Amino acid sequence: MMRNIPTVTKNLLIINVVVFLASMVLQLNGIDLNNMFGLHFILAKDFHVYQLFTYMFMHGGWSHLFFNMFALWMFGCVVENVWGPKKYLLYYIVCGIGAGLCQELAQYVNYIAGGYADSAIQMIDYNGQIVRISTEQIINMWTTVGASGAIYGILLAFGMIFPEERIFIFPLPIPIKAKWLVILYAGVELMSALGGSNDNVAHLAHLGGMLFGFILIRYWKRHPYSGFGDYGMNKGHQFFDRMRTNWEQRQQRNTGSTQQTRRESDWDYNARRQSEQQEIDRILDKIRKSGYDSLSKAEKQRLFDSSNRK
């Protein structure tokens, strides 16, 4: 199974799992990797710039890790096959860092609006007693971990590349188009963020990952010669257009040379050409949806023959 996972996605899966297992082992010896490499509030004494990158590889539990890695495998494989490893990795990192920046902004707004700028605030403890707690103690506990922000960016990319693709998502009983799935997830995260949910989920980080992903995709789309091609179809539209052009040019050349010598009737000749064109279109559409590696050996040979036959 791992053989069919593209390189960057496979390595991201491995790194996240290994780091999580290492954090569990080291925690038994009193070393907290989440505290060291998780993203702290920018005004906290434990904040470091490198945490904007390292927090993406830390997780708070088995379920947190599992659902993030499942989504990374489900959508990341397809996006990487379409974009290629270089663009895909850049996009993943930008979305993850962008999500961290948005989370920092949200925490800063909470810091100002919640009165944490004062030296101490009053809180009620478990016994119902009013106590004064140092704001430094509180903001030091504001730590964000997880790859969710980057993965929400990958989900957005999948929805923008394949907006009409229908997929099954538990617990929905029917398939849903990718574009509606993206809108649904974004809407849920936005409502949760605005509703002040206390579920310890960084909803604005999720939205931040999608926001930065959208901005980057729009940039690629507006600047197709920026070094990364258009917004992602360097293995898709450009390849398909080139193959279709080669196919059409070859057919035009063959039309002039075979029109006088072929023995088949015009009806049979046109039917054969239409059938061949439909087969090539089917193969190209399969590459667009699932990547070149999804083709069978016969399909790869057919595509190769169609582009090289004189």
Secondary structure, DSSP 8 states (H G I E B T S, - for coil): -GGGS-HHHHHHHHHHHHHHHHHHHHHTTT--HHHHHSEE-TTSTT--TTHHHHGGG--SSHHHHHHHHHHHHHHHHHHHHHH-HHHHHHHHHHHHHHHHHHHHHHHHHHHHHTTTTSSEEEEE-TTS-EEEEEHHHHHTT-EE--SHHHHHHHHHHHHHHSTT-EE--TT-SS-EEHHHHHHHHHHHHHHHHHTT--SS--HHHHHHHHHHHHHHHHHHHH-TTSSS-SSSGGGTHHHHHHHHHHHHHHHHHHHHHHTTT--S-HHHHHHHHHHHHHHHHHHHHHHHHH-GGGS-HHHHHHHHHHHH--
